[in-house]
Amino acid sequence: MQATWSHTQCRAISYLFIYAVFIGPAFLR
């Protein structure tokens, strides 16, 4: 695995997590 890909994946996961936390409850409600 390349460092750049690892960094991108980490960032993507972080963004997805924030999205889920922010949009999840709002969408369910």
C-alpha positions as a Markdown table, in Angstrom:
| # | Residue | x | y | z |
|---|---|---|---|---|
| 1 | Met | 0.0 | 0.0 | 0.0 |
| 2 | Gln | 1.2 | 3.5 | -0.8 |
| 3 | Ala | 1.4 | 6.3 | 1.8 |
| 4 | Thr | -0.7 | 8.6 | -0.3 |
| 5 | Trp | -3.5 | 6.0 | -0.7 |
| 6 | Ser | -3.4 | 5.3 | 3.1 |
| 7 | His | -3.7 | 9.0 | 3.8 |
| 8 | Thr | -6.6 | 9.4 | 1.3 |
| 9 | Gln | -8.4 | 6.4 | 2.8 |
| 10 | Cys | -8.0 | 7.7 | 6.3 |
| 11 | Arg | -9.4 | 11.1 | 5.3 |
| 12 | Ala | -12.2 | 9.5 | 3.4 |
| 13 | Ile | -13.2 | 7.4 | 6.4 |
| 14 | Ser | -13.1 | 10.5 | 8.6 |
| 15 | Tyr | -15.3 | 12.4 | 6.3 |
| 16 | Leu | -17.7 | 9.5 | 6.0 |
| 17 | Phe | -17.9 | 9.1 | 9.8 |
| 18 | Ile | -18.6 | 12.9 | 10.2 |
| 19 | Tyr | -21.2 | 12.7 | 7.4 |
| 20 | Ala | -22.9 | 9.7 | 9.1 |
| 21 | Val | -22.9 | 11.4 | 12.5 |
| 22 | Phe | -24.3 | 14.7 | 11.1 |
| 23 | Ile | -26.7 | 13.4 | 8.4 |
| 24 | Gly | -27.7 | 10.1 | 10.0 |
| 25 | Pro | -29.9 | 11.4 | 12.8 |
| 26 | Ala | -31.2 | 14.3 | 10.6 |
| 27 | Phe | -32.2 | 11.9 | 7.9 |
| 28 | Leu | -33.8 | 9.4 | 10.3 |
| 29 | Arg | -35.8 | 12.1 | 11.9 |
